[in-house]
């Protein structure tokens, strides 16, 4: 299974937002430059993240985005669900996790189990944990520079 760039970029952008917010809005322009992600692409992702209740937007000078709730309450599966359609290990699986091939598929229980494991893992990782990993990496780079 391969995550799309939507999922990867959304998670990276939210970690960056959480790392550099300090309670003040962070602009998409800053996130774009820091993460080397297209500004236009991030704009589209942040529209979805705002609609999904992950971030809030702040207009005007000094505006940008803030997390809509504490990072410890935002799970990776929620982020991915907000910007993606579904987390499925195979293209033949339906959005509810059932096999699109029906009774002809003799291996569907394996793929459903894999999908459940992936979802369970993603639900166990919070944005706060990812942000802490990001802080440790930044500190490591600063010490070794």
N, C-alpha and C positions, 0 to 999 in steps of 0.2 A: 504494500500500500504506500502511496506517495501523497503527502500533503501538498496542496496547491500553494502557489505563492500568496494567494489571499490569506490563507491561514498563517503562513510563516510571517508575512509582513505585518499582519494585524497583531500577532503576539509580540514581535520585535518592537513595533511602534508603541504598544501599551507598556512594555517594560521601560522603554525610553521615557515615555510620558511620566510614569511613576518615579523613575530615577531622578528626573530633573524638575519635577513640579514644585516641591516644597510648599504646597498649598496654593500656588499661583498657577494660572493657566499657562499652558505650553502651546506654542503655535505649531501648526503642521509644517510650516517652513523649517523650523528648527529641527523637528523630528526627521524630516526629509533629508536635511543636510547631515545630521548626525548618523542616520542609519543608511544613507545612500539609497533611498527609496524614492521613486518618482513622486513629486508633489501631487500631481493629478491623480495618481493611483491611490495615494494616501487620503486625498479628499473623498474619493468614492468609498473607501473603507470606513472612514470616520462618520460618514452619513449613516452607514449600516450600524456602526457601533453606537451611535447616538440613538438611533431608532430602537436598538436592542437594549437600551438602558445600561450600557457599559460605561459611556462617557457622557458628560454634559458639555455644551458649548457655551462660551462666554464671548459676547460681541464687543466691538469697540476697541479703542487703543489698549494695548496690553491684553487683548483677548486671546482666546485659544481654546484648549480643551482641558478638562479636569476629569478624574475618575468620578463616576456617578455614585460609587460606594467604596468602602475600604478594599484595598487590594487583596486582603486576606479573604474577602467574600466573593472574589471573582475567580472562577475556575477556568482552566484552559478549555474544557469542553464547551463552556458557555461562549467563550470568545469565538471558537471555531464554528459553533452552531450559528452564531450571529452573522458571520461573513460567508459561510459556506452553506451548501444545501444539507448535507448529511455526512456523517463519518461512517463509511462503509469500506470493508476491506476488498470487495469485489464489485465490479460494475453491474453484475447481474442481480445484486441484492436490492430489494425495495427499501424505501425510506424507513419503513417500520422494522427493518432487519430480517424480514422473511425472504426466502429464496424466490427469485423471479421465474425460475425454471419449474417450480412446483415439485410434484412427486418424482419427476424424472431425475432430479439431482440427488445422487446417493451420498454426496459429501456436504450437504447443506448444514448439518449440525456442526461440523468443524468450522465453517465460515461464520456461522452465527456466533459460535463460541469465541472465535477470534475477534469479531466485531464487538462483542460484549466486553472482552478483556481490554481492547483498545479504549473503548468508551470509559470503562472503569478507571484505567490508568490516567486518562486525560482529566477525569473528574477529580482525581486525587491531587492534582497539581494546581496550586493557586498562583495568581499573579504576584503575590507577596514573595513566595518562594523563588520565582523566576527573577524578581527584582533583587532579592538578596544574592542570588548567584551572579547577577550582573554587577552588583557592588563589589563582590569579591574579585571578579575578573578585572574591574577597573583598578582596584587597589593593587592587584598583582602586577598589572601593566605599569602602574605608576612607580612601584617599588623597583621593578626590573628595567626601567627606562634610563 
